[in-house]
Amino acid sequence: MAETTFQLKGHYFNGEFHQVPTTGLSAAEKFIERNCPADLSQTLWSLPLDYRHIDEVLDSAQNGFKYWRTLSSEERINYLKAFQVEVDKRKDELARVISLETGKPLWEAHTEVASVIGKVDVTIKDSLPRIAVKQYENIAPETNAQLHFKPIGPSLVIGPFNFPCHLANGQILSALISGNSIIFKPSEKTCYSGQLLIECFHQAGLPKGVINLVQGDGESARRMLQSKIVKGVFFTGSKEVGLKVLQSTYQDLSKLVSLELGGKNPAIIHSDAQFDHALQEILKGSFLTAGQRCTSTALVYIHASLADRFVEQLHQLAKKIIVDHPIDAEQEPFMGPLIDQRAIDEYLLYMGMAKREGLTEIMRGKALERKTQGHYVSPSIHFANSFDSKSHFLISEIFGPNCTIIPYKEIDEAISMANSTEYGLAASVFTKDQGIFEQCLRDIDAGLINLNRSTVGASAKLPFGGVKNSGNYRPAAVSTIDACVYQLASLQVGEQHVQEVSSIKGLDLNR
């Protein structure tokens, strides 16, 4: 086994790390070995696969919940603020690890860590008030009422690889502040980033069992999903895996499942759009994070009067994108590598598919060679004369740096095409006409619709989620907390209004 850059500490439960046992694990398939996607000669870590600790992790989360739920909001807030301090202390280390594991440029990894730090304040100031006790005076004669928001119980957070800390962190913080314990299962591609996040919670002094970590593959998640102990499930990832999560949980009515899935996100550029601004936003929306965002801009519907000019200028800008090692490149890159070889294979498969389906190839997506051997690819741009709902290329999520441009003449046509895929996560509209934007708000099926801003622009202070096959109506960001609680109503009669038994009509006390 190759020498590794990082050392995984195993699972975390009962307030400490427990190394995964390796006895009896001799077959190569019993280990996950992770190489840096930017330099395949660098082995980041090796993880033995074993499921013997799963029950102990579940018991730890159950015990942690029993204690954590009894704490006041103020006490939980203090722990979260201590966590924030620990992340800030290790922000440079976290950014470097995220960059090496995911391949995203170091500057972008730093923005992710900054989001992790900032999310604590957003959770306290913007999310927590959503579950404050509500009072209702005189809701009935001589009766007041309260509405409480109670924690649902031990919650499983299954994280993605593209934002290994930020996305899971938002779900973890909302669940914690509302009184739930957590089991975090990071992507098997970004185990070390997940470990560092848990180390920050550990250093913050959270009570035993409140935070737990399971390192493993999909089988680890499947076993926990089937446990009666797990009451909340938060998954971020592909539609296909999201369906598997539902299949594993649909017969257990005690579970609340929140899914944040993929997208095939459209941008509409109308004839009156500020051209250069739209060009810049599409470049970022399509190629940031090497297109490995669920909100990446995939389809650009542009007014026919702008199409030729836009295609030409986007192509010229895309050719100037620096694709290189996320940390050690001579020039700071805009794009790093894709996450693994499978991602390259699928990306190139779609390139061939576009050609077979008759799309015009403006810029070919291909594997690139760099100073270090890694999963580097070039951005790609395609053009189609019209939208074809039978085109597998046009309707499928391509988790890579691709942009397809399609012209339109009337805004109704653009809106119709924007609704023509199975996804409904994010959309953008570039126009000076407020009426057109309001029509798009009304008619486009999406959870996020931006005006003059790319599809990758979202705010932690607003709900974030999709419709159709992009989610299940449990948006994340500020509203994640809504899926961490259940509502309890209480009718309350004051002592001064308590009635005697004799006041009940139709009751003969002499019998």
C-alpha positions as CSV (number, residue, x, y, z in Angstrom):
1,M,0.0,0.0,0.0
2,A,1.3,3.4,-1.0
3,E,2.5,6.0,1.6
4,T,-0.3,8.4,2.3
5,T,-0.3,12.2,2.8
6,F,-3.0,12.1,5.5
7,Q,-4.0,9.7,8.2
8,L,-7.6,8.9,8.7
9,K,-8.6,8.3,12.3
10,G,-11.6,6.1,11.6
11,H,-15.1,6.6,12.9
12,Y,-16.0,9.2,15.6
13,F,-18.5,8.3,18.3
14,N,-18.9,8.6,22.1
15,G,-16.6,11.7,21.9
16,E,-13.5,10.1,20.4
17,F,-12.2,8.5,17.2
18,H,-12.1,4.8,16.8
19,Q,-9.8,3.3,14.1
20,V,-11.4,1.0,11.6
21,P,-10.2,-2.6,12.4
22,T,-8.2,-4.1,9.6
23,T,-8.0,-7.7,10.9
24,G,-9.2,-10.1,8.3
25,L,-9.3,-7.4,5.6
26,S,-6.7,-8.6,3.1
27,A,-8.6,-8.3,-0.2
28,A,-7.9,-5.1,-2.2
29,E,-11.6,-4.4,-2.6
30,K,-11.9,-4.0,1.2
31,F,-10.0,-0.7,1.0
32,I,-10.7,2.7,-0.5
33,E,-7.5,4.4,-1.7
34,R,-7.9,8.0,-2.6
35,N,-5.4,9.7,-4.9
36,C,-5.3,13.4,-5.4
37,P,-7.3,14.2,-8.6
38,A,-4.7,16.8,-9.6
39,D,-1.7,14.5,-9.1
40,L,-2.4,10.8,-9.3
41,S,1.0,10.0,-7.9
42,Q,0.0,11.5,-4.6
43,T,-2.0,9.0,-2.4
44,L,-4.0,11.1,0.0
45,W,-5.3,8.4,2.3
46,S,-6.4,4.8,2.5
47,L,-9.7,3.7,4.2
48,P,-10.4,0.1,5.2
49,L,-14.1,-0.7,4.7
50,D,-15.7,-2.3,7.8
51,Y,-19.2,-2.0,9.2
52,R,-18.7,-3.4,12.7
53,H,-18.9,0.0,14.4
54,I,-22.2,1.0,12.9
55,D,-24.4,-0.1,15.8
56,E,-22.1,1.7,18.3
57,V,-22.3,4.9,16.3
58,L,-26.1,4.7,16.3
59,D,-26.2,4.1,20.0
60,S,-23.9,7.0,20.5
61,A,-26.2,9.3,18.5
62,Q,-29.2,8.1,20.5
63,N,-27.6,8.8,23.8
64,G,-26.2,12.1,22.6
65,F,-29.7,13.2,21.5
66,K,-31.2,12.4,24.9
67,Y,-28.9,14.9,26.6
68,W,-28.5,17.5,23.8
69,R,-32.3,18.0,23.5
70,T,-32.4,19.1,27.2
71,L,-30.0,22.0,26.7
72,S,-31.3,25.5,26.1
73,S,-30.8,27.4,22.8
74,E,-28.3,29.6,24.5
75,E,-26.2,26.6,25.6
76,R,-26.2,25.1,22.1
77,I,-25.3,28.5,20.6
78,N,-22.2,28.7,22.8
79,Y,-21.1,25.3,21.5
80,L,-21.6,26.4,17.9
81,K,-19.7,29.6,18.4
82,A,-16.8,27.6,19.9
83,F,-16.9,25.4,16.7
84,Q,-16.7,28.6,14.6
85,V,-13.6,29.6,16.5
86,E,-12.0,26.2,15.9
87,V,-12.7,26.4,12.1
88,D,-11.2,29.8,11.9
89,K,-8.1,28.6,13.6
90,R,-7.7,25.8,11.0
91,K,-9.1,27.6,7.9
92,D,-5.8,27.4,5.9
93,E,-5.4,23.7,6.6
94,L,-9.1,23.1,5.8
95,A,-8.8,25.0,2.5
96,R,-5.7,23.1,1.5
97,V,-7.3,19.7,2.2
98,I,-10.5,20.6,0.4
99,S,-8.4,21.7,-2.6
100,L,-6.3,18.5,-2.7
101,E,-9.3,16.1,-2.2
102,T,-11.7,17.8,-4.7
103,G,-9.3,19.4,-7.1
104,K,-11.0,22.9,-6.8
105,P,-8.5,25.8,-6.9
106,L,-7.2,26.9,-3.5
107,W,-8.9,30.3,-3.8
108,E,-12.2,28.6,-4.3
109,A,-11.6,26.3,-1.4
110,H,-10.9,29.3,0.8
111,T,-14.4,30.6,-0.1
112,E,-15.9,27.3,1.0
113,V,-14.2,27.5,4.4
114,A,-15.3,31.1,4.8
115,S,-18.9,29.9,4.1
116,V,-18.5,27.3,6.9
117,I,-17.4,30.0,9.3
118,G,-20.2,32.4,8.3
119,K,-22.9,29.8,8.4
120,V,-22.7,29.7,12.2
121,D,-23.9,33.4,12.4
122,V,-26.6,32.8,9.7
123,T,-27.9,29.8,11.6
124,I,-28.1,31.7,14.8
125,K,-29.5,34.9,13.5
126,D,-31.7,33.8,10.6
127,S,-32.6,30.1,11.0
128,L,-33.2,29.8,14.8
129,P,-36.0,32.4,14.9
130,R,-38.0,30.2,12.5
131,I,-38.5,27.7,15.3
132,A,-39.1,30.1,18.2
133,V,-42.1,29.2,20.3
134,K,-45.2,31.0,19.1
135,Q,-47.8,32.3,21.5
136,Y,-51.6,32.6,20.8
137,E,-53.7,34.5,23.3
138,N,-57.4,33.6,23.8
139,I,-57.4,31.1,20.9
140,A,-60.6,29.7,22.5
141,P,-62.7,30.8,25.5
142,E,-60.4,31.1,28.5
143,T,-57.7,29.2,26.6
144,N,-54.3,30.2,25.3
145,A,-52.1,28.2,23.0
146,Q,-48.5,27.7,22.1
147,L,-46.8,26.2,19.1
148,H,-43.5,24.4,19.8
149,F,-40.9,23.1,17.4
150,K,-39.4,19.9,18.7
151,P,-36.2,18.1,17.5
152,I,-37.0,15.0,15.5
153,G,-34.0,12.9,16.8
154,P,-30.7,11.5,15.6
155,S,-30.1,12.7,12.1
156,L,-27.9,11.3,9.3
157,V,-26.2,13.8,7.0
158,I,-24.8,12.2,3.8
159,G,-22.5,14.8,2.3
160,P,-21.4,15.4,-1.3
161,F,-17.8,15.6,-2.7
162,N,-18.1,19.0,-4.4
163,F,-18.6,21.0,-1.2
164,P,-17.4,18.5,1.3
165,C,-17.6,20.9,4.3
166,H,-19.9,23.7,3.4
167,L,-23.1,21.8,2.3
168,A,-22.9,19.3,5.1
169,N,-22.1,22.0,7.6
170,G,-25.3,23.9,6.9
171,Q,-27.4,20.8,7.6
172,I,-25.3,19.8,10.7
173,L,-25.6,23.3,12.3
174,S,-29.4,23.6,11.7
175,A,-29.9,20.1,13.2
176,L,-27.7,20.8,16.2
177,I,-29.2,24.2,17.1
178,S,-32.7,22.7,17.0
179,G,-31.7,19.9,19.4
180,N,-30.8,16.9,17.3
181,S,-27.7,14.7,17.4
182,I,-25.8,14.1,14.2
183,I,-24.2,11.2,12.3
184,F,-22.1,12.6,9.4
185,K,-21.2,10.3,6.5
186,P,-18.9,12.3,4.1
187,S,-18.5,11.3,0.5
188,E,-16.0,8.5,0.2
189,K,-14.0,10.8,-2.1
190,T,-13.5,13.5,0.6
191,C,-13.1,11.6,3.9
192,Y,-10.3,13.7,5.3
193,S,-12.2,17.0,4.8
194,G,-15.0,15.4,6.8
195,Q,-12.7,14.3,9.5
196,L,-11.3,17.8,9.9
197,L,-14.8,19.2,10.2
198,I,-15.6,16.7,13.0
199,E,-12.2,17.5,14.7
200,C,-13.4,21.1,14.9
201,F,-16.6,20.1,16.7
202,H,-14.5,17.9,19.0
203,Q,-12.2,20.7,19.9
204,A,-15.3,22.9,20.6
205,G,-16.2,20.5,23.4
206,L,-19.5,19.2,22.2
207,P,-20.9,16.5,24.6
208,K,-20.4,12.9,23.8
209,G,-22.7,11.4,21.2
210,V,-23.9,14.7,19.9
211,I,-21.6,14.6,16.9
212,N,-20.7,11.3,15.2
213,L,-18.8,10.4,12.0
214,V,-18.9,7.3,9.8
215,Q,-16.3,6.9,7.1
216,G,-17.3,4.4,4.4
217,D,-19.1,3.7,1.2
218,G,-22.7,3.5,0.2
219,E,-23.2,0.3,2.2
220,S,-22.4,2.2,5.4
221,A,-25.1,4.8,4.5
222,R,-27.6,2.0,3.6
223,R,-27.2,0.3,6.9
224,M,-27.8,3.5,8.9
225,L,-30.8,4.5,6.7
226,Q,-32.5,1.3,7.7
227,S,-32.0,1.9,11.4
228,K,-35.0,2.9,13.5
229,I,-32.7,5.1,15.5
230,V,-32.2,7.5,12.6
231,K,-35.1,10.0,12.4
232,G,-33.8,12.7,10.1
233,V,-32.0,12.1,6.7
234,F,-30.3,14.8,4.8
235,F,-28.8,13.8,1.4
236,T,-27.0,16.0,-1.2
237,G,-26.1,14.3,-4.5
238,S,-27.5,12.9,-7.7
239,K,-31.1,12.1,-8.5
240,E,-30.2,8.4,-8.9
241,V,-28.7,8.1,-5.4
242,G,-31.5,10.2,-4.0
243,L,-34.0,7.6,-5.3
244,K,-32.1,4.9,-3.5
245,V,-32.3,6.9,-0.3
246,L,-36.1,7.0,-0.7
247,Q,-36.3,3.3,-1.5
248,S,-34.4,2.6,1.7
249,T,-36.7,4.8,3.9
250,Y,-40.2,5.0,2.4
251,Q,-41.7,2.3,4.6
252,D,-40.4,4.0,7.8
253,L,-42.9,6.8,8.5
254,S,-40.9,8.0,11.5
255,K,-38.2,9.3,9.2
256,L,-38.1,12.8,7.7
257,V,-36.0,12.8,4.5
258,S,-34.6,15.9,2.9
259,L,-33.1,15.6,-0.6
260,E,-31.0,18.2,-2.5
261,L,-30.4,16.7,-5.9
262,G,-29.1,17.7,-9.4
263,G,-30.0,20.2,-12.0
264,K,-30.0,21.0,-15.7
265,N,-30.1,24.7,-15.1
266,P,-31.1,27.2,-17.8
267,A,-30.2,30.8,-18.4
268,I,-32.3,33.1,-20.5
269,I,-30.5,36.0,-22.2
270,H,-33.1,38.4,-23.7
271,S,-32.4,40.8,-26.5
272,D,-32.1,43.8,-24.1
273,A,-29.6,42.1,-21.8
274,Q,-26.3,43.8,-20.8
275,F,-24.2,41.7,-23.1
276,D,-20.8,41.7,-21.5
277,H,-22.2,41.2,-18.0
278,A,-24.3,38.2,-19.2
279,L,-21.2,36.8,-20.9
280,Q,-19.2,37.0,-17.7
281,E,-21.9,35.4,-15.6
282,I,-22.4,32.5,-18.0
283,L,-18.7,31.8,-18.0
284,K,-18.7,31.6,-14.2
285,G,-22.0,29.7,-14.1
286,S,-21.0,27.0,-16.6
287,F,-17.3,26.4,-15.7
288,L,-16.8,27.3,-12.0
289,T,-15.8,24.2,-10.0
290,A,-15.2,22.5,-13.4
291,G,-19.0,22.4,-13.8
292,Q,-19.3,20.1,-10.8
293,R,-22.1,22.1,-9.1
294,C,-25.7,21.1,-8.9
295,T,-26.5,24.8,-9.9
296,S,-24.1,25.0,-12.8
297,T,-25.5,26.7,-15.9
298,A,-26.0,24.0,-18.6
299,L,-28.4,25.5,-21.1
300,V,-28.2,29.0,-22.4
301,Y,-31.3,30.2,-24.2
302,I,-30.3,33.4,-26.0
303,H,-32.3,35.7,-28.2
304,A,-31.5,35.0,-31.8
305,S,-30.3,38.5,-32.4
306,L,-27.4,37.9,-30.0
307,A,-26.6,34.3,-30.6
308,D,-23.8,34.4,-33.1
309,R,-21.9,37.2,-31.3
310,F,-22.4,35.4,-27.9
311,V,-21.2,32.1,-29.2
312,E,-18.0,33.6,-30.6
313,Q,-17.1,35.7,-27.5
314,L,-17.9,32.9,-25.0
315,H,-15.6,30.6,-27.0
316,Q,-12.8,33.2,-27.0
317,L,-13.1,33.6,-23.2
318,A,-13.4,29.9,-22.6
319,K,-10.1,29.2,-24.4
320,K,-8.4,31.5,-22.0
321,I,-9.5,29.6,-18.9
322,I,-6.5,28.3,-17.0
323,V,-6.9,24.6,-16.1
324,D,-4.2,23.3,-13.8
325,H,-3.2,22.0,-10.4
326,P,-5.3,23.7,-7.7
327,I,-2.4,24.6,-5.5
328,D,1.0,24.2,-7.3
329,A,0.3,25.7,-10.7
330,E,2.6,28.5,-12.1
331,Q,-0.5,30.6,-12.7
332,E,-3.6,30.6,-10.5
333,P,-6.1,28.4,-12.2
334,F,-9.8,29.0,-12.7
335,M,-10.5,25.3,-13.1
336,G,-8.9,22.3,-11.5
337,P,-9.4,18.7,-12.4
338,L,-12.6,16.6,-12.3
339,I,-13.1,14.5,-9.2
340,D,-12.0,11.1,-10.6
341,Q,-11.6,8.9,-13.6
342,R,-15.2,8.0,-13.8
343,A,-16.1,11.7,-14.0
344,I,-13.7,12.0,-17.0
345,D,-15.2,8.9,-18.7
346,E,-18.7,10.2,-18.4
347,Y,-17.8,13.7,-19.5
348,L,-16.1,12.4,-22.7
349,L,-19.0,10.0,-23.2
350,Y,-21.3,13.0,-23.4
351,M,-19.0,14.7,-25.8
352,G,-19.4,11.8,-28.2
353,M,-23.1,11.7,-27.6
354,A,-23.5,15.4,-28.6
355,K,-21.7,14.7,-31.9
356,R,-23.9,11.6,-32.6
357,E,-27.1,13.7,-31.9
358,G,-26.1,16.4,-34.3
359,L,-25.1,19.3,-32.0
360,T,-22.6,21.7,-33.3
361,E,-19.3,21.5,-31.4
362,I,-18.0,25.0,-30.7
363,M,-15.3,24.0,-28.2
364,R,-14.4,20.3,-27.8
365,G,-14.2,18.9,-24.3
366,K,-11.2,16.7,-24.1
367,A,-8.7,15.2,-21.6
368,L,-5.7,17.5,-20.9
369,E,-2.1,16.8,-20.0
370,R,-0.5,18.9,-17.3
371,K,2.8,18.9,-15.4
372,T,1.2,16.4,-13.0
373,Q,-0.9,13.5,-14.2
374,G,-4.5,14.2,-13.1
375,H,-8.2,14.3,-14.2
376,Y,-7.9,17.5,-16.2
377,V,-10.4,18.3,-19.0
378,S,-11.1,21.3,-21.1
379,P,-14.4,23.3,-21.0
380,S,-16.8,22.5,-23.8
381,I,-19.4,24.5,-25.7
382,H,-22.1,23.2,-28.0
383,F,-24.8,24.8,-30.1
384,A,-28.2,23.5,-31.1
385,N,-30.7,25.2,-33.4
386,S,-33.6,24.1,-31.2
387,F,-34.4,22.1,-28.1
388,D,-35.1,18.4,-28.7
389,S,-36.7,16.6,-25.8
390,K,-35.5,13.3,-27.2
391,S,-31.9,14.4,-27.0
392,H,-30.2,12.6,-24.2
393,F,-27.4,15.1,-24.2
394,L,-29.8,18.1,-23.8
395,I,-31.9,16.6,-21.0
396,S,-29.2,14.9,-18.9
397,E,-27.2,16.5,-16.1
398,I,-23.5,16.6,-17.2
399,F,-21.4,17.0,-14.1
400,G,-18.6,18.7,-15.9
401,P,-17.7,22.0,-17.6
402,N,-20.2,22.1,-20.5
403,C,-22.5,24.9,-21.8
404,T,-25.0,24.4,-24.7
405,I,-26.4,27.5,-26.4
406,I,-29.9,27.5,-28.1
407,P,-31.5,30.5,-29.8
408,Y,-35.1,31.7,-29.4
409,K,-37.2,34.4,-30.8
410,E,-40.0,34.9,-28.3
411,I,-39.8,34.8,-24.5
412,D,-42.6,32.2,-24.3
413,E,-40.4,29.9,-26.3
414,A,-37.5,30.3,-24.0
415,I,-39.6,29.7,-20.9
416,S,-41.1,26.5,-22.5
417,M,-37.6,25.2,-23.2
418,A,-36.4,26.1,-19.7
419,N,-39.1,23.8,-18.3
420,S,-38.4,21.0,-20.7
421,T,-36.1,18.9,-18.5
422,E,-36.9,16.7,-15.5
423,Y,-35.0,19.1,-13.2
424,G,-36.0,22.4,-11.5
425,L,-33.2,23.6,-9.4
426,A,-31.9,27.0,-10.6
427,A,-32.5,29.4,-13.5
428,S,-31.2,32.8,-14.5
429,V,-32.8,35.6,-16.6
430,F,-30.8,38.4,-18.1
431,T,-33.0,41.4,-19.1
432,K,-33.7,45.0,-18.3
433,D,-37.5,44.3,-18.6
434,Q,-39.0,43.7,-15.2
435,G,-42.2,42.4,-16.8
436,I,-40.2,39.7,-18.6
437,F,-38.5,38.7,-15.3
438,E,-41.8,38.6,-13.5
439,Q,-43.2,36.3,-16.3
440,C,-40.2,34.0,-15.8
441,L,-40.8,34.0,-12.0
442,R,-44.3,32.9,-12.6
443,D,-43.8,30.3,-15.3
444,I,-40.4,28.7,-14.8
445,D,-40.4,25.7,-12.5
446,A,-37.4,26.2,-10.3
447,G,-36.5,26.8,-6.7
448,L,-34.1,29.6,-7.5
449,I,-34.5,32.2,-10.3
450,N,-32.0,35.0,-10.5
451,L,-32.1,38.3,-12.4
452,N,-28.9,39.3,-14.1
453,R,-26.9,36.8,-12.0
454,S,-25.7,33.3,-12.8
455,T,-27.4,30.2,-11.6
456,V,-24.5,29.5,-9.2
457,G,-25.4,32.6,-7.1
458,A,-27.4,31.7,-4.0
459,S,-27.6,33.2,-0.5
460,A,-27.4,31.3,2.8
461,K,-30.1,33.7,4.2
462,L,-32.7,32.4,1.7
463,P,-34.2,28.9,1.1
464,F,-32.3,26.8,-1.4
465,G,-33.8,23.8,-3.1
466,G,-35.5,22.5,-6.2
467,V,-38.7,21.1,-7.6
468,K,-39.4,18.2,-10.0
469,N,-36.4,15.8,-9.8
470,S,-34.1,18.4,-8.1
471,G,-35.4,17.8,-4.6
472,N,-38.4,16.9,-2.5
473,Y,-39.7,20.3,-1.3
474,R,-37.4,20.6,1.7
475,P,-35.2,23.5,0.7
476,A,-31.8,23.9,2.4
477,A,-29.8,27.0,3.5
478,V,-31.8,29.2,5.9
479,S,-34.8,26.9,5.8
480,T,-32.9,23.6,6.5
481,I,-34.0,24.0,10.1
482,D,-37.6,23.5,9.1
483,A,-36.8,19.9,8.3
484,C,-35.0,19.4,11.7
485,V,-38.2,19.8,13.8
486,Y,-41.8,18.8,14.1
487,Q,-44.6,21.0,15.3
488,L,-46.3,20.5,18.6
489,A,-49.5,22.4,19.4
490,S,-50.6,23.0,23.0
491,L,-53.9,24.3,24.3
492,Q,-53.6,25.7,27.8
493,V,-56.3,26.6,30.3
494,G,-55.1,28.7,33.2
495,E,-55.6,27.6,36.8
496,Q,-58.1,30.3,37.4
497,H,-60.3,28.8,34.7
498,V,-60.1,25.2,35.7
499,Q,-63.6,23.8,36.0
500,E,-65.1,21.6,38.6
501,V,-66.3,18.1,37.5
502,S,-69.8,19.0,38.4
503,S,-69.9,21.6,35.6
504,I,-69.9,19.0,32.9
505,K,-73.3,18.9,31.3
506,G,-75.1,15.6,31.1
507,L,-73.2,14.1,34.0
508,D,-75.4,12.8,36.9
509,L,-73.1,12.7,39.9
510,N,-75.8,11.0,42.1
511,R,-75.8,7.8,40.2
